[in-house]
């Protein structure tokens, strides 16, 4: 059974709200920290939490953005 991560849920909800937060942009593989945890998006809008103390990509899949939201928030066409 997977635990719900409220931090991840709030990040995804904010990014999906194109009307309230229209200027948020995303860059694939650009890391960001929330609550001492490091996250990044892969191309296509897949969100991962990076393993502590590692430089390599990988980690735990946390969720994803819809194609519509991902394309709106990135330079992908």
Secondary structure, 3 states (H helix, E strand, C coil): CCCCCHHHHHHHHHHHCCCCCCCCCCCCCCCEEECCEEEEEECCCEEEECCCCCCCCCCEEEEECCHHHHHHHCCCC
